[in-house]
Amino acid sequence: MKILVIESSPHKHGSSNLLAEHFIRGAQEAGHQVTVFDAARAKIGPCLGCNACGMAGPCVQKDDMPKLREQILSSDMMVFVTPLYYFTLSAQLKLVIDRFYSFNDELAAKRLKTALIAAAWDNDDWTMRDLKSHYETMCRYLNFQDQGQILGTGCGTVPLTERSRFPQMAYELGKSL
């Protein structure tokens, strides 16, 4: 299976990307081909709402989105990786998701497998509620087939994350595919 991991943390070596590394190791050990797209370092502009694409592209913007679009459409699975920012996904990942508009129907018809990997400082039971809801709503709308969610609470620093149960959970999710 071809898996595209979309990382979105401005902290290249932060907790969410640490969890992604464990997922990737598991997926590769299971024989899958994994590609990483770093949304935090890519040039991706916000959707302009101009509707020039007509939900079927191309987008009028000249940035890295055409490359990502090609990677998404040639993949069997997409993994969203994000730190939790104000109880939802990072702005960097939100930019990417908003730009799905330019190939909305093609993306929905693909019925991609997806997963969510997130890391948050807080460990309250409600910390990930809104992110989880957003992700699950997006899955319903775009016909994504959720393969699992690693919602790493109490992962405010890399050492905290390394000592938590979440790296092993991420590895096992990747290995189980």
Buried (B, 14 or more C-beta within 10 A) or exposed (E): EEBBBBBBBEEEEBBBBBBBBBBBBBBBEEEBEBEBBBBBEBEBBEBBEEEEBEBEBEBEBEBBBBEBBEBBEEBBBBBBBBBBBEBBBBBBBBBBBBBBBBBBEBBBEBEBBBBBBBBBBBBEEEBBEBBBEBBBEBBEEBEBEBBBBBBBBBBBEBEBBEEBEBBEBBBBBBBEB
